[in-house]
Amino acid sequence: MEKWLNSTFSRQTYVSLPAEADTMTAHNKERTKAMPVTKKHNYSLRKHNTFGLDIKANQYVSYDSVDELVEVLAEITTSSQPMLHIGSGSNLLFTQDFAGTILHSGIQSIKTIAHHGDEVLVRAGAGIVWDDFCALMAQLNWYGTENLSHIPGEVGAAAVQNIGAYGVEVGSIVHEVETIEVSTGRPRVFQATECHYDYRDSIFKHRHGEYIVTAVVFRLSTTPRVHLDYGALQQLRNNDPVPSTQTIRDAVIAIRESKLPSPDRLGSAGSFFKNPVISIEAYAGLLRTYPGMPHYPVDERQVKVPAAWLIEQCGLKGRCHGGAAVYERQPLILVNKNHATPSDIVALAEQVKESVYQKFNIQLQPEVNYI
Ligand SMILES: Cc1cc2nc3c(=O)[nH]c(=O)nc-3n(C[C@H](O)[C@H](O)[C@H](O)COP(=O)(O)OP(=O)(O)OC[C@H]3O[C@@H](n4cnc5c(N)ncnc54)[C@H](O)[C@@H]3O)c2cc1C
């Protein structure tokens, strides 16, 4: 893995498009029809946030190309109103109506830009649904995205959020991220090392609103590079030491469907809190009181503790506040159980944080973006 990530990939070595790229382009063309810039005013974002909150934006603008984005930015940056770029809204908690412009990318182009040994670089537009991209990669049996299958959201946000699941973070397969700088409208490409990827973190979170991701170049592998250390995935090795991307993808989807609420049926934003990272000393102290406390090593000085376990120990599974609830099957998730308002969710999150702090002296940090 290390060798793969560190190997250099110069633009001069790019080769002509492989046959697979045509398939991908054709698939994509079929799936998306070009649409003009869409502008809507006093617009409900209910369908654009997976909590399903009925909040309104002054303006909602959807564009389909980098040129259109630059034009739109030239218009809206002259206004003093705030601007927020969203994907599918699967990691957002709107706490009130948004008195500004919501931007959304419809950039759907996808192509293979290089083959080099067993590595392949694939450039995907920011507006592509992340799981559609994973499905395509699985069809091609190109390794890299399979453990990240079925995560809601779009390609652009995946690179902002550094999405992760089952032992893989997207930062490990990002080659570069193409952006537009909001203040100037100029393109800027971030190499993977410049993105400062960390646990659910990237430079784009720290410089939020400064850059809009327009495309992401992924570095995938045509030969197996599998990550099957996560519990239920380990057994895949029993049937086949080198399972295909599709086999891994199917297993990941099955696990996710058994544990996580589908946003179509039950509103949520996935894991509401990050798993806290604490010092080894603090962990050793807690272990004396809670001998069963699970942990994962981070480095020589720190460990990560599953936030779900902490919340469960506080007896909060199923706890409701107004229409919001702590999900019974996975207490790290807060759900919109019954017409929750933003303040129901905010209040429930505060209760969870407070309970965990009182019991364990650990401060939970939200993974969800409060808007
Ligand atoms: C049921 C469920 C399960 C989930 N499981 C996981 C999981 O396993 N692992 C995981 O990591 N996450 C998970 N999530 C969280 C979520 O899917 C990810 O954070 C996802 O990347 C968000 O994508 P989005 O397109 O919905 O982005 P949004 O939620 O719309 O936006 C997220 C952030 O990205 C910014 N952004 C969006 N698009 C762009 C762009 N083009 N340029 C610049 N900034 C942009 C937004 O401003 C915001 O700050 C889950 C969510 C749900 C609802």
The ligand as an ORCA input file, in Angstrom:
! r2SCAN-3c Opt
* xyz 0 1
  C     -26.722      6.611      6.417
  C     -25.385      7.300      6.310
  C     -24.226      6.564      6.391
  C     -22.972      7.190      6.294
  N     -21.838      6.429      6.377
  C     -20.628      7.019      6.292
  C     -19.428      6.235      6.356
  O     -19.466      5.024      6.462
  N     -18.240      6.885      6.292
  C     -18.168      8.245      6.142
  O     -17.048      8.782      6.072
  N     -19.279      9.003      6.056
  C     -20.506      8.427      6.115
  N     -21.640      9.198      6.055
  C     -21.516     10.660      5.935
  C     -21.618     11.186      4.491
  O     -22.120     10.200      3.637
  C     -20.257     11.668      3.972
  O     -19.725     12.656      4.803
  C     -20.362     12.196      2.539
  O     -19.076     12.400      2.000
  C     -21.138     13.501      2.433
  O     -21.345     13.728      1.050
  P     -22.418     14.744      0.510
  O     -22.287     14.785     -0.957
  O     -23.748     14.408      1.039
  O     -21.873     16.109      1.141
  P     -22.651     17.186      2.019
  O     -23.133     16.558      3.268
  O     -23.626     17.904      1.181
  O     -21.443     18.165      2.359
  C     -20.405     17.743      3.229
  C     -19.318     18.839      3.268
  O     -18.670     18.891      2.000
  C     -18.745     20.210      1.461
  N     -18.878     20.051      0.009
  C     -19.787     19.294     -0.656
  N     -19.529     19.304     -1.978
  C     -18.442     20.095     -2.151
  C     -17.690     20.519     -3.298
  N     -17.970     20.108     -4.534
  N     -16.633     21.360     -3.101
  C     -16.309     21.784     -1.846
  N     -16.983     21.417     -0.740
  C     -18.035     20.579     -0.895
  C     -19.946     20.845      2.127
  O     -19.866     22.256      2.146
  C     -19.870     20.243      3.514
  O     -18.919     20.939      4.282
  C     -22.895      8.602      6.124
  C     -24.083      9.352      6.005
  C     -25.318      8.710      6.101
  C     -26.569      9.529      5.958
*
